[in-house]
Amino acid sequence: MPENKILAILFADNDLLKRSELALIGAAQKVSTLCNERYDILAIGPSFNNIKHNLLNLGAEKIFTAQFNDNFNIVNETVTPVLTDLFRENTYRVIMASSTVFFKDLLASFGALANRSVMFDAVDIEFLNNEFIYTRPIYAGNIFTKIKSVGHPDIITVRTTEFEPVDFCNAEGDIIEIDIPAPLPGYSRLEFTNFTKSESERPLLVDAKVVVAGGRGAKSKEGFTILENLADTLGGAVGGSRAAVDGGFIENDFQIGQTGKIIAPNLYIAAGISGALQHTAGIKSAKCIVAINKDPDAPIFRVADYGIVGDLFEIVPELTDLVKE
């Protein structure tokens, strides 16, 4: 049997690895320790020149890199053949990636080709009687269920907010550049139209230690300005509820919740957010939650560590001034 039985798939651009990617490798390292096997990494992205030394120091035995010409080509139909060819040449017991929309789509496609089901959103991993048992949330995080896979490989995505980032080490793995195979049949029916990259000096929403988010109570895109001021003063990121996204107050990339980003900041400030289950499912790992809402019976107060009943347009500017002092 091959020595390497775990494969972690991450996205990397020509920059520093993000916390979420380091947490994915932390999860892979946990799986590796549980079953006493080494792990490999498959890194996909547009360029790796500036991060090759970081990839080498992630503790993997082999690092496969699949370099695409640009972000436009990094879609399910072009990446699935890369993973399929790699799996054909190596026997992996567990194939894992982070629980993002892209990787859920990718692993679902690969799972269909491999005739294997996919387990999404693992928050904990155990090893019992030579089998892995995965814990995942259901019903918006109100119930946790344990799943044991029958047969191999186990194909999973993990919520990286629930795993500690791996520490860099002085490992000496091999970097193996792999060719990009032809796209899946049917890819020719897809036509690229445009690509919009979100750029901001603020930290990434999923990596930020402080997040200030607004909901329907912010009333408008202009209403988010005071939330952005508070976030900038705290050195944090800005997010929003689904109601804020649907209202056009903030872009979809910044939605927090079951159908958005799952976050785990040290401090989460929710202003004008009622606290529906779909939203609170995305913030349960936050260490401290502060809620600001005019309605004293708003559900967000049930999960908040601190609650302020009042108008966010009065309270948020006051908080910003206090922080500046």
N, C-alpha and C positions, 0 to 999 in steps of 0.2 A: 504494500500500500504506500502511496506517496506520503512523505512526511508532513507536507503542508496541507491542512484540511480546512482552513478558514480563509475567506476572502472578504476584505472590506473595500467597498467602492466609494470613492470620494470625488468631488469636483474641486479642482484647483486651478486658479488663474495665476498669472505671473506676479504674484504678490505673496504676502504672508498667509499662512494657513489660518482660517478662522477658528474660533472657539468650537463651533459646532462640528467641524471636521476633526479637530483634536479629540472631542468627546466621542465621536464615532470610533476612532482608534482606541479610545479608552474602553469602549464597549467590546471591541474586538479583542483587546488585551484580556479583558475579564473572561470572555469565552475561551480564549487560548489557555488561560490558567486553569479553568475548570476542567478541560479535557486533556490538558498537558500536550497540546499541539501548537506548532508555530502558525503564524498568519502571514498572508500576502496582502498587498494593497494594489488595487487597480485605480489609478488616478486618471481622470479624463479632464480635458480642458484645452484652452487655446495655446498655452505656452507654459513651460516649466523651468525656464532658464534660471530664474531668480529663487526658486524654491527647491531645487534638487537636493541641496544640503539638508533642508528641513525634512524632506521625504525620507532621506537616508537615515535620519535620526528618530524615526517613529517606531523602531524596534521590529520592523517586518523583515522576513528573510528575503523576499523578492518584492520589488516595486515595479509593476507594469505601468507604463505611461502610454496613453493613447492621445496623441496631439491632433486636434482638429484645426482647420484653417482659421476659423473664427467662431463666435458664439452662435451664429446663424445655423451652423451645421450640427450643433450639439442638440439633437432631438432624438426621440425614442427610436425612430426608424434607422438612424445611423449608428447609434450606440449599442443597440441590442445585438447586432452581429459581432461586435467586439467582444461582448460578454459571452456570447454563444461559442465563439471560436476558442476563447480562453478556457471555458469550462470543458470543452471537448478535449483539450490537451492536458487538463489537470483535474484531479478528483478532489472536490471540496465538499466538506461535510456541512458547512454553514456559509451562506453567501449573504452579506448584510450591507445595508446602506442606511443613510439617515431618512427620517420620515418627512421628506419634502414631496411636493406634487410631482416634481420631475422623477425622483427615484421610485416613487410608488408606481408611476406610469411605466418606467423602465423595467422594474422587477415583475410587474404584472405581465408585461409582454414576454419577458424571458421565461417566466413561470409557465406560460401557455405553451411555449416551444419545448420546454423541458418536461411538460406534463406533470408539473408540481404546483400545489397551492402556495400562496404567499401569505405570511403572517405579518400584519401591519402594526406599527406603534408599540413595540415592546418597551416596557418601562423597567423590567427586571428580568434576569436570566438565571436559571438554576440548572444544576446538572445532577440527575438522580438515576441510578441504575443504568448508567451509560446512555442516557437520553437527556436531551435538553428540554426544559420546561420554561415557557415564555409567559410572562404576565403582561396583559394588555387591558386598557380601560374600555368599557362599553357604557352605553346609556349616558353619554356626555361626561364620562369620568365618575359616575356615581357608583359603578360596580366594576370590580376588577376580576377578570377571568384568567385561569391558567390553561395554557394550551401545550399539548405534547405532540410533536410532529411524528408521523409514522413514515419511515423510509427517509432516504436522503436524496438530494441535499435539502437542508432547511433554508428557505429563502425568507428573509425577514427585513423589516425596516425598524429602526429604533428611534425613540424620542431622545435626542441628544441632550435635552435639558435634564434628563434623569441620570446621566452618566458623567463621571469626572473626566475632564480632559487629560489625555496622556501627557506625561512629562517627556521632553526630548532627552534622548540618550545618545551615547557615542557608538551606536550600532553600525555595522558595516554590511548593509544589504546590497543586493545587486539591482541596478536600474536597468530594466529591459524595455526598450522602445518597441511597440508593436504596431504593425501596419493596420490601417483602417480598411476593413473589408467593404465590399459593395453593399449599398443599402438594402433593406428588406424589399421584397417585391411589393409594388404599390406605392413606394416612396415617390416615384415620378409623378404621381397624381397630386402631390403636395407642391404648393408654390409659395416661396417666401415673399412676404410683402414688405415688412418693415421690422425694425428692431429698436426698441427704446430702452436705454439703460438708465436706471435711477442712480443718480449721483448725489451724495450728501456728505457734509463734513461731520455729521452726527454718526455715532456708532450704529452698527447694524442692529436691527430690532431684536433678532434672536440672540445676539451676543451682548447686548447692553446690560449694564449693571443697574441702570435707572431707566425706567420707562414712564412717560407721561402720556396718557391716552384719553381721548374724548369720545363722546357718544352723541346721541340725538340732541342732548342738552346743549351742545356747542352751537347749534342752530344753523351754522353756515361755515363755508371754507374760511371766511374772514374770522369767524369765531375761534378757529383753531390757532390764530396768531398768538393769543395769550398763553395757550398750552405750549406752543413752540418756544416762547420766551422762557417759560419755566424750565422746559427740558434743556434748553441751551445753557441756562444758568446752572443747572445741576450736572451738566455734561452728559445728558442722557439722550435717549431716542424718543421719537413720537410715534404713537400708534392710534388705532381707532377701533370702535366696535363695528359690527356689520351694518348697523343702522347709519353710522357716520359714512361708511363707504358707499352704501346705497344712496345716501343723500348727496353724494359728490363732495363731501367735506374733505376727504382724504383719499389718496389712491389705494387701489386694491392690495398693492404690495404690503401695505401697513396694517392690514386687518388682523386683529387678534381674536382667537377663539377656535372652536372646533373645526370650522371651515377656513381658518386663516392660520396665523403663526401661533405655535405653542412656545411660550416664553417662560423664563425663570430668573427674573432680575432680583437683585437684592431689595430694590424698592420699586413698587408699582403704584402709581397715582392714577386713579380712575375718576375723571371729571365728567359729570353729566351722563354717566353710563348706568342704566337701570340694573344690569347684572343678570341677564338671562343665562340659562344653563349653557347655551352654546358659547357664550363669551367666557364665563367663569371656568369652563373646561380648559381654556387656554392659559389661565393664570394661576392654577392651583399650586404650581411649584414656586411661585414668588415667595420670597422670604418675609416680606412685609408689604401689606396691601393697605393703601390709604384711599378711602372713598369720599367723594364730594358730590352731594346730590341734594336737591331741594326737597325731595320726597323722603320723609323719615322712614317710610315703609318699603323703600326700594330694596330689592333682593340683594344688591351688591353689599349692603351692610352686614348681611349674614356671613359673608366670607372675608370681610375686611378686618384688619387688626385695629385700624383707627378709622372713625367715621366723622365727617363734618357735614352737618345739615345746613345747607345754605346755597346761595347763588354762586355758581362757579365764576361768573364774570366779576364778582366782588372778591371771592376768596383766593382764586389763583393769582391775581396780581399782587395781593397782600403776601402770599407765600413767596412769590418771586422777589419782592422787596426785602423780605426777612432773610432769604438766602443770600442776597447781595450784601446785606449788612454783615 
